[in-house]
């Protein structure tokens, strides 16, 4: 039996402070774990010291001869202060995640040799059958304590339910009574906490502390236009002390806002899942050290990131629910006397949040097609083979499989690198999906209520989290009866911001590999071979002017398509882009475009006007030989190539030498532009610079 | 497995005798059938059950394993494999596989009767458990690769429609090996003709 005094000694060693004391509840969490191998759910705000609980528990259990502690956490690595604490306790911690695959065998060997005390893995690893069988099972027989961070993700009722965590919950439910579990979260209302506790088993100790921060001053501000919000950010951020975070809903917006702020002389960097892990870690460190003013981040900057002196959290767009909002804004003001949380609201968030709700679950039809293909197969199918059998994008196939594989009676199973259909009959649980979708809609309605600001903002959040008995905070814009930060926008800055939203162009990358087996006609005609597209057949790095429907240009593109003619403003914008911001394309000696049988005049007319504006000839060098299906209905590489095989030929009667600007109105996956570039290059054209008015894929 | 999970006894037996994938690197092997039989006898003589080995305040009879000829540290290690077991159980369960131990009512009486102490402590399977007592063509006894067989096209409809049960005394992901066929054959004799 370990007594409190022993545990306190450990705490003092871990924190490096001879007079440290337990926070209320820390010993109450450590005791059942260490002395009874019990199961504990800790609902405490960030900074309370949840990691101290599991470090001290791990140390004490090690002293009892127990095995390794497994920490399941979305963090890429332990935070610096956590590593220090572990070191002081003489605990060796290693991480296994997707960034250090080459180290896995070494980590496993060290675990087997008994020289590792803490193993940190991401939930994706635990949900990966190959990882579990190949690496984790070799050491799982020695794990005495499981720590699950961000445990609210296990719950269907939570704001952030994740399929990988569902698997975690199902593993936890099967642990015998002699394996200790510590589940922690900083954002769970009563119902979520109950649900997680129920999944952990019976006799779970649930512990809860106040979740809100007294030092935080909240404010809502509605600015429908993107330019207004950009201008407001550039006005306000330099005036705020310290460093902070600006949250966006999409990676594209994170990049754009960061770009804008940098142009305005603010040291802001984008952070999202598209960045490589080592860059993400460097950015996290930079913010911790106040080496930059702010990170412009998506939800990828999440959970577990703890900066005690975060001075501001500003949301560029409103997220889908109040708890998620709290989880992000609640990071501010932990160890400083005052911090600011501002929620901006704009036009586009309604559609973005609706898209997230709709995209959460796949349609029954997609599930049926995938299951049908697996059932018909003689053996297992790889995702690649599934792509051939089913006209769905690879990412969509993987998304469906990921959701199906964590169903308790899973209709699919991964075995020896391939997917199989199990004997479980399967029906998509439409009721559950409907329930979850309704829940998301209710959450969005609640978020709009919060935006309306009819009562103390902090109290509103406290109620949503079941934080009992809070009084009006006296600091928020509602309590004060006036804004916390000024709402005015500088006129000149607004004009700059409007110009910025007009310079919305993005890089356009063509494909580097095609599915050569899906291009038999072109192979026969031109002798193309190999999966990699030969260098001489490739187009250059291109540009796309806007995102479909986005202000300002994307909206004009949508209108132009509907009306059958693109506005002159778009011609001017494209010419402006080429002349001033795209030097390579400015060298083009002629312009051509992708022809269409359905709308024969639309794009050539635009391309001709653009050619005139640039002072070079327009030549319709590409001819369409047959009707094709709309490319956007072709969802994967095989089907897209097949759809285009032999569909275009080059007509060089007016000459095709010299570098060329290749124009299309819409681009999605860029297959058409890739093939057209290859054809033009085959026929002897110079460098091909692809250009499209708008991109349609979501991000 | 029932929705409620394994019985406590089956859980203990699975910890002692089961294979979850990491055995190649483990300091101790799971118990063999004769080793488990000896331990079960010793438990029985004391009026104890396998679940009592996992009792909250220490095993009910500390000296018992040595009496049965099994090293104490080996038992302690095997009983501590809960995480490995939970990971495997979760995967098997998702695939529709169940686990029965000799302590379960559904364990085929014919196996116990015919094989006695050699009856495997654990049976893994797929499909309707009731078919195990029916025997005949409804039961297919496997020498290994149970998981693979359960997702195989030929077995799928039989399993889904309740006409077929697959069963094996070997863990679902273990392949067929040298000794497995003879054990399998003896199980077949007992199960296919349960009289």
Interface residues (C-beta under 8 A of the other chain):
Chain A: X36 X66 X67 X70 X112 X129 X132 X133 X136 X137 X138 X139 X140 X141 X142 X143 X144 X146 X167 X170 X171 X172 X173 X174 X175 X176 X177 X178 X179 X375 X377 X378 X379 X380 X405 X406 X407 X408 X409 X410 X413 X415 X416 X420 X421 X422 X423 X424 X425
Chain B: X5 X11 X15 X20 X21 X22 X24 X25 X26 X54 X56 X77 X79 X80 X81 X82 X83 X84 X85 X86 X87 X88 X89 X90 X91 X93 X94 X95 X96 X126 X127 X147 X148 X150 X151 X153 X155 X156 X159 X160 X173
